[in-house]
Amino acid sequence: MDIVLLKTFLNVLASESFVGAADRMFVTQSAISVRIQKLEDTLGQRLFQRSKSGVSLTPDGAKFEPYARSALQLWDEAVYQVSLRDGITGSLSLACEDTLWPELASIWLGELSAALPSTAFNFQIGTPQSMSNMLLRGVLDIAVMYNPEIRQGFRVEHIMDDRLILVSSEAGKGGVVSDDYVYTNWGPEFAMAHSRWYPEAKPPQLMMQVGASAPKFLMEHGKSTFLPYRIADDYVARGQLHVVKDSPSFPFPAYAVWTEKASPELREQALDRLRHTARNAPWIEIGH
């Protein structure tokens, strides 16, 4: 498959127009049209529905999209592997959720790069869904996340226990029934625990899923929400956020997820270092 055709397909999809794709790829609109026509001829199916307002995927185009993304990711991985500098004998692709980066994954990656100087590391921040898809496609070796999907071929190991605590930007204020409460989506288990603890609570005005960016929003707008302990602790220690008195905390365990694609030796060294990092990650005591 022609990689340029795949990139053109995805750029048309992202910009929802041939003109937008041409701007993105620094070519003419006619060049985009020729490429898409060639791709459709190769597949024997129409991929885009054209209209005056732009383009949209046909049912066949929607079927093709995940395969196009997978093929490009595999191509990028192949280019990365063959271009590694001399002295690099192996590589690992790693990822975590943004809320696990500051006090866990950043330390893990630093220790790994020092312990394995002949190994190249490709690290990124991702959502649980995107990381699961990359694991399935074989372009990610190990992911660290709070709510792993259980899929065939996945190995899942509990790495550490975090907790979700209710914090507010103002001391002595905040609470699930208050006007400043924001419901942050931390997954189905939190949703069930939240509804059991607050069975009479009405849906708040604001609901969000913004991960590690939540503290800044709370402080700027005078809000309260549940945050992972490891994200909230530094803000509480500096007096920027405050634990809401007599509020519950909910278990929020984190897991390592991997498949058998990576070199077993490298994978086990990376997992051993992750376990060590989780056991020794810094904690700041937070009291009510």
Secondary structure, DSSP 4 states (H G I P E B T S, - for coil): --HHHHHHHHHHHHHTSHHHHHHHHTS-HHHHHHHHHHHHHHHTS--EEEETTEEEE-HHHHHHHHHHHHHHHHHHHHHHHHTPPTT--EEEEEEE-GGGIIIIIHHHHHHHHHH-TTEEEEEEE--HHHHHHHHHHTS-SEEEESS----TT-EEEEEEEEEEEEEESSTT---TTSTTBEEE---HHHHHHHHHH-TTPPPPSEEE--GGGHHHHHHHHT-EEEEEHHHHHHHHHTTSSEEPTT--EEEEEEEEEE-S-S-HHHHHHHHHHHHHHHHH--------
